[in-house]
């Protein structure tokens, strides 16, 4: 869950930084003047900030060691999630289990590994959904009320996304591991994908609210959507990892 949490928080922190750092001469006139570089180029500051961070990460990547050789190669049996996806009777047979695994490794390509390919297909759909939501949310919140938006400023959009990032981090670190142990990655992915639908359908009704009720409902919906989306993606990553040998 740590890997997908980092990815999900990146999708939230990036737009949040854009919201806080865009148009700095208008928001922070005591720091940036209208005649400065960031006053003339109103969206340069968030771009420079993210680029500097990316440059730092690029340098640090040069010092990251290869870890694959540290893992012990073994032939651990697949867990229940694999058997659910595989749905093949010979996998559950004690007499043919080990032989079936060896035969599958020798004769079956990754493209013919249906548990792996099915989880990859669903993963692609969920990533498309997650990226589209991340892009559209900021535009919707910033759009005028007469067009169905919220008329939020970039600072307000950034605040909502920052709160979502904190909620996502807390859930993935403390709650998701327990949910995965209790339900398994398949059920977590199914429930998360199903629950996202009614929550996103409520967004037009949230736009009709105002004041504290709008802020409360929007933050709750944003946290839930991001939590469910990353939970589903985490479950799919686990299934992909377990669907193949080391």
Secondary structure, DSSP 8 states (H G I E B T S, - for coil): -HHHHHHHHHHHHHHHHHHHHTTHHHH-TTTS-TTSHHHHSTTHHHHHHHHHHHHHHHHHHTT----GGGS--------HHHHHHH--GGGG-TTTHHHHHHHHHHH--GGG-HHHHHHHHHHHHHHHHHHHHHHHHHHHHHS-GGGTS----HHHHHHHHHHHHHHHHHHHHHTHHHHHHHH-HHHHHHHHHHHHHHHHHTHHHHTT--HHHHHHHHHHHHHHHHHHHHHHHHHHHHHHHHTS--
